[in-house]
Amino acid sequence: MADLPTKQQILDWISENPTQTNKRDIARAFGIKGQQRIDLKRMLKELEADGHLEKRRKTYRDPEKLPPVSVLRVEPPDADGDLFARPLEWQGEGPEPKVLVMTRASDPALGGGDRILARLTEVKQDSHTYEARLIRKIGSNPRRVLGVFRKGDEGGRIVPVDKGVDKEWRVGPDQMHGAKDGELVEAETVGPKGRMGLPAARIVTRLGDPSAAKAVSLIAIHQHGIPDEFPDEVIAEADRQKPVGMGDREDLRELPLVTIDPADARDHDDAVLAIPDDDPKNPGGFRVWVAIADVAAYVTPGSALDREARKRGNSTYFPDRVVPMLPERLSGDLCSLHEGVPRACIAVEMTLDSGGNKIAHRFTRAMMKSVASLNYQEVQAARDGDPNEACAPLMDEVIDPLFDAYAAMARARAERQPLDLDLPERRIELTEAGQVKSVAFKDRLDAHRLIEEFMVTANVAAAEELFARRRPLLYRVHEEPDPTRLDSLREVAQASGFNLAKGQVLHTRHLNRLLEQAEGTEFDELINMSTLRSMQQAYYTPENFGHFGLALKSYAHFTSPIRRYADLLVHRALITGHKWGDDGLSEADIERLEATAEHISDTERRSMAAERDTTDRYLAAYLADRVGNEFTGKISGIQRFGAFVRLDETGADGLIPIRTMGREYFHFDRDSQTLMGSDTGLVMSVGDEVTVRLTEAEPVTGGLMLELLELRGKAMPKGPQGPQRGRPKKGKAVRAKKKRDKTARKVKRTRR
């Protein structure tokens, strides 16, 4: 009888014979028979328990090596046109091996996202460790799943992190990718569920501990498919860039331009200056400069940097990190207008009259040097009479003229009447470890408004300049409200005792008048939120449809090419229009302008959703240890399944499920956005003040569950004993509606 092999001999044999890995093959290879098979089984189980082997059905293999036939996901071609692929069956602890796909003339075309079954050969190359030959293409773009893995006896299951999704996925023992219980994982579906049980999924990426502070934004990044790692060729191209020289640029280095940004700003891409106009024909006027980093000088059409920037569309900002559109070498260095450092820029000089109206402008490609990098708070403090060391020397020449010019521009803004919604922004402050330290609402300072107004005016100048030069560009468009949504807003306004005129062309001043009527009343929140919901979403397009919200006929994004691809294209159009160089808008840029507009509008919405989800998760984590506490808030939304409440203290949104509102049936009225009790006639609507108890806070999903305690200052009625789950009686519903309408008419008469 042969001697039993050592564990190392078994591992070596499996490594050398990856196609013969079941227990019978191993026993035959070492001449093991009879009673020794029991010992072999014990040794294999010990190797599996120690993590040296992975059992896949009836076979064993080394988890640090890929199987000879494997499923791969193809990555987009690199700069050299080579196709690499990610192994979907990697079980090892170390980094995934790189796989080069060796295509043949007879193979079907492959692209990024395609899933293939391939035969692998291990090689020793610097750029890759496996080469793959296509067996067959098995599909592309399966549904992605993000959740927490829960290990079971046979594989496990994935609990989703999405709010409101209660469906789970099962993971087979050969689809676990080495995931441990409780890890955050990314998976893809592998087919419909069977007649019984859950749909199946295959884990493709392990993301670590979901409760870790830094995992919050990571969840959103993966959930929304935001590219967060730059390809090697993009980093290499960025690292090769050198500072742009003077060349034919206009020399603005003697102008005292300053950057004004948040205190924690990661980049500085715009600088400003205001100078009283000495032209006697323009008394009380100003010359305002806005200088923007010349990103187009470094990110040229068709380059690896350009392809990646277009793919990302924009930067995405989270409380703990930024996923930038451009690598740090550009966004944080060459294209950041650092204090005292010469930097290439594209600048616009705008002439304003005493009323703040722009009466002329000119663009130039230049070289500038910022005299100071300031933040909003210190600039505001300086204007209010308390300048620090950085601001004191700049008061007369820089800071006071900036505010004086803004005062004039504010008069022009008041005349134009852009939409004036009161929507405070939240600020989440984190500790160094990434835990939520505090949640507060951001201050709205005149220093913020100053920069915003300068940027808006520069964007208008860019759109007008390119239109005058007949150059193609991407406009930033915000269309008028949809008539149906506008009718809903009008109904809410009338029920609240206010008036929104009908039968005339709608202007923002009409909406501002409505907002002014509601300001300071119990309907303030309701009218602001209803007005916001009536608005269309802004987007990019080569066609000019105007910007309704800003009350502008022509508008483009010019001021942030570091973080928005649209702005980079506007810069290129200006370069071409002024014949400043050969790095302007290319023919390829022009041909796909419409497709680019649609793509970057989508990436912008993707980033907004990811940022919103991350904020929700941070707020849930912040409130998790306050479950059971009472909070005040206002109803922010009504749905058939319950009411959403925005808490006053943090701005967090939570749900009051309709099943917890008492024992009566609540009727949902979609048109009026109300819930009405069938027995008590109680009506809940958007804007109502409530007191709630926090019953659940789930940081992984960002979900908050609430219990309604008081509505409009009164305790919730208990309702009749026993469940009331039928439809409301018609008589009671009608009487309750009449009572509500009568109250609305009373309010309306009072407000007249």
DRENFI-996475 format. One record per atom (N, C-alpha, C): z, y, x. Coordinates in steps of 0.1 Angstrom, whole numbers, plus 5000, padded with zeros to 4 digits. Atoms other than C-alpha are relative to their C-alpha. Layout:
% DRENFI-996475
ZYX ...
***
This chain:
% DRENFI-996475
500049885009 500050005000 500050125009 500249884992 499050345014 501350094999 498949915001 501750595023 499750124992 500249885008 502250895000 499650125009 500349884992 500551215013 501150104999 499049885002 502651525020 499450104991 500449895009 502451824997 498850085007 501149924994 500352015023 498749925001 501350085000 497851725026 499350004986 500649995014 497451734988 499350144998 500649865002 496852114989 498750015008 501249994991 494352085018 498949924993 501050075006 492451815000 499450074987 500549935012 492252014967 499150125004 500749884995 491052314987 498649965005 501350044994 488252115004 499149934990 500750075010 487251934972 500250064986 499749935012 487352184944 499549954987 500650065012 485251974920 500749874996 499350135003 487551674922 501550025000 498649964999 490951794912 500949944989 499150065009 492251574884 500949905007 499050094993 495151334891 499349875005 500750134996 492851024892 499250025013 500749984988 490651184918 500950015012 499049994989 493651274940 500549875004 499550144997 495050924937 499049925007 501150084993 491750764946 499850055014 500349954987 491350994976 501149955010 498950044990 494750884991 500449864998 499850145002 494550524979 501449974993 498750015007 497550564956 499949914988 500150095011 498150284931 501449974994 498850065005 500750134908 501150114998 498849915001 504250284910 499950135007 500149874993 503250544935 499350114992 500649905008 501250724908 501150094993 498949925005 504650824893 500550105010 499649914990 505650974926 499050125002 501049904999 502251154928 500150104989 499949915012 502751304893 501250095003 498949924997 506151424904 499750115010 500449904990 504751594935 499150114995 500949905005 502051764916 500750104991 499249925009 504551894890 500850105009 499349914991 506652034919 499250115006 500949904995 503652204934 499650104990 500349915011 502852354900 501250094998 498849925003 506452474895 500250105011 499949914988 506352634930 498950105000 501049905000 503252824921 498849975010 501050044990 501052634947 498849954993 501150055008 498952474920 500050054986 500149965014 497652574886 499449884992 500650115008 497152304860 499150054989 501049965010 494052344839 499549874993 500250135007 493952074813 500449885009 499550124992 493951754834 499650025015 500449984986 492951914867 501050095007 499249914992 494752094895 499150075010 500849934989 493452364918 500950115006 499349904992 494652614944 499850144992 500149875008 495452944924 499550115009 500549894991 494453144955 498549995003 501550014999 490853024953 499449994987 500750015012 488253054927 499449864998 500650135002 486852744910 498550015003 501450004995 483252644921 499150054989 500749945011 481952734886 500950094993 499149915005 483453044872 499350104991 500549905008 483053314846 500350145007 499949874993 482353664861 499650114990 500549885007 482054014847 499350095010 500849934991 479254204864 500450155000 499749864999 480054554877 498650085002 501249924998 477454844878 499549995014 500550014987 475154834908 500650115009 499549904991 476555014939 498950095005 501049904995 474755284959 498849935007 501050074994 472755014977 499249914990 500750085010 471654844945 500649864999 499550145001 473854534951 500949994988 499250035011 475554364922 501249925004 498850074998 479154274925 500649964987 499450045012 481254094899 501549975001 498650035000 484854054889 500349864995 499650145006 486253694885 501050014989 499150005012 487753644851 501049895000 499150124999 489553324862 500950015012 499249984988 491453464892 501549984996 498750035003 494953314892 501050045011 499249984988 496253424926 500950134999 499049895000 499053674934 499350125008 500649894992 496853874959 498950074993 501149925006 493954114952 498949904997 501150085004 490953974934 499049995011 501150004990 488253844958 498850074995 501349945004 484954034958 498949905000 501150105002 481953834945 498750075000 501449955000 478353924954 499149914992 500950085008 475853814928 498650005007 501350024993 472753674945 498949974989 501050025011 469953724920 498749945005 501350054997 466653544919 499050064991 501149935008 463253664906 500049944985 500150065014 463553424876 501350034992 498849965008 467053554866 499750114990 500149895009 467353774836 500750125006 499449874995 468254144842 501550004997 498649995002 471954194847 500550155001 499549874999 473954514842 501550004999 498549995001 477554644842 500549964986 499450055012 479654464816 499549874996 500550145004 477554144814 501049905005 499250124996 479553824815 499049885003 500950114996 477953534833 500849885005 499550124994 478653174842 499349985013 500750004987 477953134879 500649895009 499550094990 478252884907 500450085013 499549924989 480353024936 500049925013 499950054987 480152964973 500950095008 499149924992 482953084996 499350035013 500649954988 481753295025 501050095007 499249914992 483253495053 499350135004 500749884998 481853845050 501050124999 499149895001 483454185054 500050064986 500149935013 482254315020 500349914989 499750095011 482853995000 500449875005 499550134995 484353655001 499449884992 500750105007 482253474975 498650054997 501349975005 478553464966 499749914987 500250075013 477453374931 498549984996 501350035005 474353214917 500149984985 499950015015 473653264880 499749874994 500350125008 473852964858 499450044986 500549945012 473553154825 500850124996 499349885005 474353484809 500749964987 499350055012 477053434783 500550124991 499649895009 477253774767 500550125007 499549884993 478554124774 500950084990 499249915008 481054374762 500949944989 499150065010 483654154744 501050104997 498949915004 486454324726 501150005009 498949994990 489154444749 501450014992 498750005006 492854384741 501050045010 498949964991 495854554756 501349974993 498750045006 499354414750 501049945010 499050064992 502454244763 499949854998 500150155000 502153874773 501349944998 498850085003 504653634758 499749865003 500450134995 504553304776 500749894990 499550105009 504952984755 499849865007 500150144994 504852604761 498649975004 501450024997 501052594760 499350135000 500649874999 499752924773 501050114995 499249905005 501153214753 499350094990 500649915009 500353514731 500150145005 500049854997 499553884734 500450084988 499549915010 501554134714 499350135002 500749884997 499354444710 500950125001 499249874998 500554794721 499650114990 500549905010 498554974694 501050024988 499249975012 500555144667 499349954988 500650055013 499954984633 499249875001 500750124999 498354674647 501049885001 499050115000 500354364639 499349865003 500750124997 497654104648 500349965015 499850054987 498453894679 498849915004 501050094994 496153684702 500649895007 499550114992 496753344716 499249995013 500550014987 496153274752 500249855005 500050134995 495252924764 500649985014 499450014986 496952774795 499150025011 501049984990 493752804814 499450154999 500549865002 493253174803 501150115004 498849914998 496553324816 499850105012 500249924989 495253474848 501350025009 498749994993 498753404863 501050104995 499149905006 500453644839 501449944998 498650045002 504253634837 500550054986 499549965013 506253664805 500550145000 499649865001 506754024795 499150105007 500949914993 503954164816 499050074990 501149935007 501554424803 498749955005 501350064995 498054274804 498950064992 501349975007 494454354795 499349874999 500750135003 492454074779 498850034993 501249995008 489154014762 499949884991 500050105010 488553814731 498949905005 500950114996 486853474736 499449924989 500650075012 485753384701 500950024988 499249985012 486953394665 501149904999 498950105002 490153224654 499549884993 500450125007 489952874642 500550004985 499650015014 490752754607 501550034998 498649975001 494452784615 500350085013 499649944988 496153014640 499450145003 500449864995 495453334660 498750005007 501250004992 492253454676 500349995014 499850034986 491853364712 499650115009 500349904990 491853594742 500249945014 499950034986 491453564780 500650125008 499549894992 493653774803 499150025012 500949964989 491553964828 500750095010 499349914991 494054214843 501450004997 498649995001 497754214849 500450145004 499749864997 499254564847 501550035003 498649994996 502954494854 500950024988 498949985010 506154594836 499750114990 500449905009 505354774804 501150114997 499049905002 508754944803 500250095012 500049914988 508255104838 499650134996 500349875004 508155474835 498550045003 501349964997 504755504852 498949924992 500950095008 503255234828 499550084988 500449935013 503055484799 498650055000 501449954999 499955664810 499049895004 500950114996 498555344825 499549924988 500450075012 498555184791 498950084993 501049925006 496555474777 498749995008 501250014991 494155464807 499249874997 500650135003 493355094801 499649994986 500350025014 493455104764 498850084995 501249925004 490855384761 498849985010 501150034991 488755254790 499650125009 500249894992 489155564812 499949965015 500250044986 487755504848 501150075008 498949944992 490755564871 500049975015 500150034986 489555434904 498650045004 501349954995 486655594924 499449885008 500750094991 484055354939 500050045014 500049974985 484055334977 499050105004 501049924995 480755504980 500250154995 499749875005 481955804959 501150075009 499049954991 485055844981 499450045013 500649984987 482955815012 499150135000 500849895001 480556075000 500850134999 499149895001 483356314991 500650035014 499349984987 485056265025 499050065011 501049954990 481756355043 499750154998 500349865004 481656695026 500750105010 499449904992 482257005048 499950134993 500049875007 483157355037 498650075000 501349935001 480057555025 500150135008 500149874993 479057845048 499650114992 500449885007 478158195039 498650004996 501450005004 474458165040 499550134994 500549885008 472758405015 501050044990 499049975011 475958434994 500450155002 499449864999 477358774985 501549995005 498750004994 480558855004 501050074991 499049945009 483458904980 501449985006 498750034994 486258825005 500950125001 499149894999 487559175005 500550044986 499449985013 488159174967 501349934999 498650065002 491859104958 500049914988 500050105011 491058814935 501349915001 498850085000 494058604925 499849884990 499950115010 494558264908 501350004993 498750015009 497058234879 499949874992 500050135006 497857884868 501449954996 498750055003 500757674855 500749975014 499250024988 503557624881 499749875006 500350144994 502657254885 498549975001 501450034999 498957304887 499649925012 500550094990 497057044907 498850065007 501149944995 494057264913 499950144996 500249865004 492957624912 498550035001 501549994999 489357664902 499550134994 500549875005 489258014887 500950115006 499349884995 490258354901 499550124993 500349885008 490358694884 500450135007 499749864995 490459064891 499550104989 500449905009 490259374869 500150145008 500149874993 489259724883 499650114989 500449895009 489260044862 498650055004 501449964997 485560144859 500050155003 500149864996 484860474878 498750074995 501249945006 481560524859 500450104989 499649905010 481960854840 499349974986 500650045013 479660704813 500849904992 499250105006 482260444806 501550035001 498649964998 485660624803 500949904993 499150105005 488560394799 499649865001 500550134999 486460094807 500549935013 499650084989 486959814832 498849925006 500950104994 485059594856 500949885003 499250124999 486459244853 499249895007 500650114992 485658964878 500749874996 499550145001 485958594871 499249925010 500750084990 485158374901 500449854999 499850155003 484757994897 499549925012 500350084989 484757734924 498549944999 501450045000 481157644934 499949855002 500050144999 481357274926 498649945002 501450044999 477557244924 499549995014 500450004986 477257304961 500449875007 499650134994 479056974968 499649884991 500450115009 478156764937 498650024996 501449975002 474356754938 499449904991 500650095009 472056594912 499649875006 500450144996 471656214915 500949945011 499150064989 474356174942 501049914993 498950095005 477155914939 501150084993 499049925007 479556194931 499650054987 500649955012 477256324904 500049894989 500050115009 476855984888 501449974995 498650035005 480655924887 500550114992 499549895008 481356274874 499449994986 500650015013 478956224846 500649894992 499450125007 480355884838 501450044994 498749965005 483856034835 500050114990 500249895010 482756344817 501050115001 499049904999 485956524823 501349945006 498750054995 489456494839 500949984987 499050035010 492256354818 501450025005 498749964995 495756494820 501149934993 498850075005 498956304815 501350075006 498849944994 502556414821 500449965014 499750054987 502856204852 498949995010 501150024991 499356194866 498850074994 501349965004 495856324864 498949905004 501150084997 492756104862 498850105002 500949894998 490356354878 498549964999 501450025001 486656394873 499449985014 500550004986 486156444911 501149965009 499050044990 487956294941 500850125005 499049904995 490956474957 499450095010 500649924990 488856594986 499350124995 500649885007 486956824962 501050074991 499249945010 489356884933 501250075006 498849944994 492356954955 499850085012 500349944987 490657094986 498850094999 501249924998 487057214989 499750094988 500349935012 486757324953 501250064994 498849935005 490257464949 500250135008 499949874994 490657834955 501350035006 498649984994 493657824978 500150145006 499749864995 495358144989 499650015015 500349974986 493958295021 498949925006 501050094995 491158035024 498650044995 501349975005 487458135022 499449884992 500550115009 485857934993 498750054994 501249985007 482357914979 500350014985 499849985014 482158044943 498750054993 500949935008 479958144915 500850104991 499249905007 481258474900 499250084991 500649915010 480558704871 500850135000 499449875001 481259074871 499650064986 500249955014 481659204835 500550144999 499649865003 481759564824 500550014986 499449995013 484059634795 500150154996 499849865004 484159954774 501550014997 498549985003 487560104764 500549924989 499650095011 487559884733 500149865004 500050144995 487359574754 498849924997 501350075003 483759484744 499249995013 500950024988 481559344771 498750074998 501249925002 478659584776 499049965011 501050044990 477059434807 500749895009 499550114991 477459144832 498949975011 500950064990 475959004864 500749895007 499550114993 476258674881 499650005014 500350014986 476358604918 500649875006 499550114992 476658314942 500750065013 499249924991 479358424966 501049925008 498950054992 482158364991 501250094997 498849925003 485658474981 501249955008 498750044994 489258454994 501150054992 498949965008 492158454971 501150065008 498949934993 494958694980 501449944996 498750065004 497658494961 499749894990 500050115010 498158174941 501350024992 498849965009 500458284912 500149914988 499850075012 501858114882 500350094988 499949925012 502058234846 501450074999 498749945002 505858284846 500350115009 499749894991 506058494877 499250124997 500849885004 503158714866 500550074988 499449945012 504758764832 501350085003 498849944996 508058844848 499750135007 500449884993 506359094871 499650114990 500549915009 504659264842 501250064992 498849955007 508059284824 501050075008 499249924992 509559464853 500949935010 499250074990 510959194875 499149925010 501050074991 508359114902 500849935012 499550074988 509158854929 499350055013 500649964987 508158874966 498549984999 501550025000 504658734958 499350114992 500649915010 503958974929 500250155004 499749854998 505559304941 498950075007 501049924993 502859404966 498750014992 501350005007 500159334940 500150074987 499849945013 501559534910 498950104997 500949895003 499459844913 498549975000 501450034997 496159704926 499549884991 500550125006 496059364908 500649984986 499450055012 498659274881 499950104989 500149905011 498859604861 498650024995 501449995006 495059644859 499649884992 500350125008 494759284847 500550014986 499449995014 497159344818 499450124992 500649895006 495559684811 498649964994 501350055005 492159514808 500149914989 499850095011 493559244787 500450074987 499649925012 495059504763 498850054993 501349965006 491559634758 499349894993 500650125005 490159284753 500649954988 499350055012 492859204728 499650094988 500549925011 491559494707 498749954995 501350065004 488059354707 500249874993 499850135006 489459014699 500550024985 499549985013 491359154669 498950054991 501149965008 488159314657 499149884996 500950125002 486258984661 500749904991 499250095008 489058784644 499749855002 500150154999 488858434659 501149944992 499050075008 490858174640 501350005007 498749984993 494558234647 501049904994 499050105005 496357904640 501250005009 498750004993 499957874650 500349855002 499850144997 500057534667 500649995014 499350014987 502757514694 499749875008 500250114992 502157284723 501349945006 498850064994 504757034736 499949995015 500050024986 505757014772 501149895003 499150114996 507256684785 500350015015 499649994986 509256714817 500649875004 499650134995 509756404837 500950015013 499250004988 512256314864 499149945011 500850054989 511056204899 499749854997 500250145002 511455844887 499049974988 500950015011 509155914857 500649994987 499350005013 511755914830 499950134993 500149885007 511556174803 501450085001 498949924998 513956454812 500350094988 499849915011 513356694784 498650024992 501249975008 510856774756 500250144994 499949875006 510257134746 498650054996 501349945003 507557364732 499750105010 500449914989 505557554757 500050154995 500049855002 506057934759 498550054999 501349935000 503058144749 500150145004 499849874994 503058434772 498750085000 501249914999 500758734775 499149965012 500750044988 499858604809 499049884997 500950115004 498458284793 498850064992 501149955009 496458484767 499050085009 500949924991 495158714795 498949915006 501050094993 493558424814 499149944990 500950065010 492258264782 498950104996 501049905005 490558584771 499050035011 501049994989 488958634806 499149895000 500950114999 487658284805 499049994989 500949995012 486258314770 498950095002 501049894998 484458634779 499049955011 501050064989 482958464811 499149894994 500850105007 481858174790 498950054991 501049935008 480058404766 498950065009 501049944991 478358584795 499149895006 500850114995 477158244809 498949964990 500950045010 475658144776 498950114997 501049895002 473958484771 499050015012 500849994988 472658484807 498949895000 501050115000 470958144804 499150014989 500949985011 469558224770 498950105003 500949894997 468058544783 499049955011 500950054990 466558354813 499249884995 500750115006 465258084790 500249875008 499750134993 467057804809 500749914990 499350105008 468157484792 501549995004 498650014997 471957444790 500749924989 499250065010 474757274771 500950114994 499149905007 476357504745 501349924995 498750055006 479957454733 499950054985 500349975014 479457434695 501249974991 499050035010 481957454667 499550054986 500749975012 480357444633 501050044989 499249965011 481657584600 500749884993 499450125007 484057364579 499149944990 500750085010 482557094558 500450054986 499749945014 482357224521 501149924993 499050085007 484356924508 501450035006 498749974994 487156984533 500550144996 499749865003 487057354525 500550014985 499550015014 487457274488 501549954999 498650065000 490557064496 501050115005 499149904995 492057354516 500250114989 499949905011 491357594487 500949954989 499150055010 493157364463 501550005005 498749994995 496157344486 500550145000 499749865000 496157714490 500450054986 499749965014 496057774452 501349944995 498850065005 498757524445 501350065007 498949934993 500957714470 500250144997 499949865005 500358044453 499250105008 500849914991 497758184478 498649994995 501449995004 494058264475 499149995012 501150014991 491058164495 498750024993 501249965008 487958334482 498949905000 501150095002 485158124469 498750084997 501249945004 481458194465 499550115010 500549914989 480958394498 499949935013 500250064987 479958324533 501450005007 498650014994 483158194550 500050065014 499849944986 484358394581 501449965004 498750034996 487358334602 501150104995 499049905005 488958654589 500549964987 499550045013 489158494555 501149895002 499050104998 491158204569 501250065007 498949934994 493258434590 500950084989 499349945011 494158624558 500949904993 499350105006 495258304543 501349965008 498950034991 497458224573 501050115000 499149895001 498958564572 500850004987 499250015013 499958524535 501149895001 499150115000 501658194543 501150025011 499049984989 503458324575 501450034995 498649975003 507258314572 500449944986 499650065013 507158134538 500249855002 499850144999 508057774530 498749925001 501350074999 504257694530 499350025013 500649974988 503657814565 499449885007 500450124993 503457474581 498849934992 501050065008 501457334552 498650065001 501349935000 498757604553 499449995014 500550024987 498457584591 499349875002 500550134998 498057214591 498849974991 501150035009 495657204561 498850085005 501149934994 493557474578 499449935012 500550074988 493357274610 499249874995 500750135005 492356954590 498650044994 501349965006 489457154574 499050025010 500949964990 487957234607 499149885005 500850104993 485057044623 500549995015 499650024986 485456904659 498950075008 500949944990 483857104687 499349905008 500850104992 481156934707 499050075009 501149954991 478356984733 498749974994 501350035005 474757014724 499050105007 500949914994 471557174739 499650114990 500449905010 471057364706 501250094997 498949915002 473057674698 500350024985 499649985014 474857664665 501250094999 498949915001 477557914674 501349935001 498750054999 481257884677 500850064989 499349945012 482957934643 501450045003 498649984998 486557904655 500350135009 499949884991 486058174682 499350124995 500849895006 483858384659 499050055010 500949964990 481158384686 498649944997 501350055003 477358354682 499549915011 500550084989 476858204716 501149975010 498950044992 479258004738 499749885008 500250114991 479057774768 501349985009 498950024991 481657624792 499550025014 500449964987 481357774826 501250005010 498949974992 484857814839 500849895007 499250114994 486057464849 499149885004 500950114996 483357264867 500849895008 499250104994 486157074886 500449894990 499550105010 487256904854 499149984988 500950035011 484356924830 498550005005 501350024995 480856794836 499050114993 500849905007 479457044810 499950135008 499949884992 480557334832 499149995013 500850034988 478857174863 498550024996 501449985004 475557164844 499650154997 500249855002 475957534834 499850075013 500249954987 476457614870 498749975006 501350044995 473357424880 498950084993 501049925007 471357614853 500050145005 500049864994 472557944867 499450005014 500650014987 471557834902 498550004999 501550015002 468057744890 499550134994 500549885007 467758054868 499950125010 499949894991 468658284897 499349975014 500750044988 466758084924 501050015012 499049994989 469958054945 499949885010 500150124991 469057714960 499349884993 500650125005 467657364955 501049904994 499050095006 470857224941 500350044985 499949965014 470257354906 499849894990 500250105011 469457174873 498749925003 501150084997 467156884881 499249964988 500850055011 464356744860 500749894992 499350115006 466456434854 501150064991 498949935008 469356664842 499450054987 500649945012 467056834817 499549904991 500550115009 465456514804 501149934992 498950075007 468756364795 501150094995 499049905003 470556684785 500649964986 499550035014 470856564748 501049885001 499250124998 472156224759 501350035007 498849964993 474656384783 500950074991 499249935009 475856614756 500849904991 499350095009 476656324733 501049925008 499150084992 478256124762 501250085003 498849934996 480556394774 500850054988 499249985012 481556484738 500949884997 499250125002 482656124735 501149985010 498950014990 484556124768 501150104998 499049905004 486356444757 500949944989 499250065011 487456274725 500949885005 499350114994 488455964745 501350055008 498949954992 490656174768 501150064991 499049945009 492256364739 500849894993 499350115006 493156034722 501049945010 499250064990 494555894755 501250095002 498949914997 496656204761 501050014988 499150005012 497956204725 500849874999 499350135000 498855834727 501150005010 499049994989 500655894760 501250094996 498949915005 502656184745 500949924990 499350075010 503655964716 500949895006 499250114994 504855684739 501250065008 498949944993 506955924761 501050054990 499149955010 508456074729 500849894995 499350115005 509355734716 501049955011 499150044989 510955644750 501250105000 499049895000 512855974749 501049984989 499250015012 514155904714 500649864998 499650145002 514855524719 501549994999 498550015000 518555574726 500750084990 499549925011 518955794696 499749944986 500250075013 518155544669 501350004992 498849995009 520455594640 500450154998 499749865001 520655974645 499150064989 500749935011 519556224618 499350125006 500949894996 516756484623 499450074989 500849935010 515156754604 498650015004 501450004997 511456784601 499250044988 500949975011 508456854579 499049894998 501050105003 506056614562 498650065005 501249964993 502856634583 498749934994 501150075006 500656384564 500549904990 499750105011 500556164533 498949905000 500950115001 498955824531 500549914989 499650105011 499055544505 501249925005 498950084995 501455354528 501350075003 498749934997 503955634534 499750145004 500149864996 504555984547 500350015015 499749974986 504356114583 500850125001 499149884999 507056354594 499950045015 499949944987 506956584624 501450065002 498649964998 510456624638 500150145007 499949864995 511556994645 500350005014 499449994987 513356924677 498949975011 500950054989 510556744697 498650014996 501350005004 507456764676 499449864999 500550145001 507256384675 499749974986 500450045014 505556224645 500549864998 499650135004 507155934627 499649964986 500450055013 506455724596 501249964991 499150055010 508455684565 499249904991 500750095008 507155364550 500350014985 499849985015 506655384512 500949904995 499150105005 508555064508 501550035001 498649974998 511755234520 500450134992 499749885007 511555534496 500749994987 499350025013 513455384468 499449884993 500550115008 512855134441 499050034990 501149975009 510355324421 498749995007 501350004995 506655314425 499550155003 500549864997 505055614443 498550004999 501449995002 501555714432 499450095011 500749924990 499255844460 498850084994 501149925004 497056134451 499250055012 500749964988 494356174477 499650145000 500549875001 493056504465 501050105004 498949914998 496356684465 500949965012 499250054989 497756484494 501549994997 498650015005 500956394475 500349864997 499450125006 503156104466 500950034989 499349975012 504656104431 500849884995 499250115005 507555884419 499749984985 500450035014 506755704387 501250024990 498949995009 510255724373 500750145000 499349874998 511756044387 499150114999 501049894999 508556244389 500150085013 499949944988 509556334424 498750015008 501249984993 506656484444 500250045014 500049974985 506256474482 498750055004 501249944996 503656694498 500150055015 500049954986 502556814533 500750135000 499349884998 504857084546 501450004994 498750015005 507956974527 501149975011 498950014991 511257004546 500849874997 499350125002 513056674551 501149985010 499150054991 516056514567 499849855001 500350154999 515456164581 501049945010 499350084990 517255894600 499049925008 500950074992 515455744630 500549855000 499650145001 515455364624 499449915011 500650074989 513055244651 499350105009 500849924991 511555384683 499549905010 500650104992 509055164702 499250065011 500749934989 508055304736 498649945003 501350074996 505255044742 498950054991 501149965010 503355144710 500150154997 499849865003 504755504707 500450024985 499749995014 505755424671 501450044997 498749965005 508655594653 500149964985 499850035014 510055464620 501250084995 498949905005 512155694598 500449954986 499550025013 514255664567 500350144994 499949875007 514155954542 501350024994 498749975006 517556104534 500050124991 500049895008 516856444520 498650064999 501349945002 513756614505 500250144995 499849865004 513656994503 501550034997 498649975000 517457004509 500849924990 499350085010 518356754481 499949855004 499950144997 519456394486 499049924992 501050085007 516856134476 500749924989 499450075012 517555984441 500049855003 499950144998 518655624441 498949924992 500950075008 516255524413 500649894993 499450105008 516755244388 500349875008 499750134993 518254904398 498849914998 501150095000 515754634406 498750055005 501349964994 512354644422 499150064990 500949945009 509854874406 498650005007 501250014992 506454764420 498750014991 501249995008 504154814390 499450145001 500649875000 501855104384 500950104992 499249905007 503555424371 499550014985 500449995014 503655464333 499250134999 500949895001 500955704323 500750124995 499349885006 503255924302 500850075010 499249944990 505655984330 499250075011 500949944990 502856054355 499550134995 500649885006 501256304332 501150114999 499049905001 504556474325 500450065013 499749954987 505356504362 499050095005 501149924995 501956644370 500050144993 499949885007 502356904342 501150095005 498849934995 505757004356 499650065014 500449954987 504257034391 499050124999 501049895002 501357254379 500750124994 499349885006 503757474359 500750075011 499349944988 505757534391 499150075008 501049934992 502657614410 499650134994 500449885007 501657874384 501150115001 498849904998 505158034386 500050065014 500149954986 504858054424 498950105001 501249914998 501458214421 500350134994 499749875007 502658474396 501050085008 498949934992 505658554418 499350075012 500649954988 503458604449 499050124997 500949885003 501158854431 500950135000 
***
